[in-house]
Amino acid sequence: MSGVKWLYISTENKIYKVPNPKNGKFKEIKELSEQDVLKVMLYYKTKNRRPDKLVMLEFDRITLDSEGVYELTDERQSKVLQSAFQYINNRPQELADNKSPFELPLVPKVPSNNEKIALYEYLNKKFPNLGKDAPAIVEKVRPNSEKMYANPNNDQVLQ
């Protein structure tokens, strides 16, 4: 079996566990209303109905509304899927030969060093089996993202 957990990391590096969204809407967290947070999705395998092995982490920077709610909109989901399918289903030469304009791929979000430390500490405390896998998974994703999306003028990650 597998599972997904959702977390928010606030600008103060405090971690909030968020229940799975219902109808595309996440549960409100009033103290985070109108704040930018790092949304973390943890994909894991289970053993005896408990999280056992971290498989993948996904990050996104989002802004919660005035009630502390984040809603997955059809527009946001559509944009992500459109970007993915454009690059998954076409070879580089096909993209080059395409006469219509295409969108640049969405830049993956990566956590800051402080956010990583907060995430690792949280996972080691709450889910030790997931915590031991997290650094390797995050560090594997981060350099690839920085290489792919680096600005040639100053080598900073575009965001």
Secondary structure, 3 states (H helix, E strand, C coil): CEEEEEEEECCCCCEEEECCCECCECCCCHHHCCCEEEEEEEEEEEECCEEEEEEEEEEEEEECCCCCCCECCHHHHHHHHHHHHHHHCCCHHHHHHCCCCCCCCCCCCCCCHHHHHHHHHHHHHHCHHHHCCHHHHHHHHHHHHHHHCECCCCCCECC
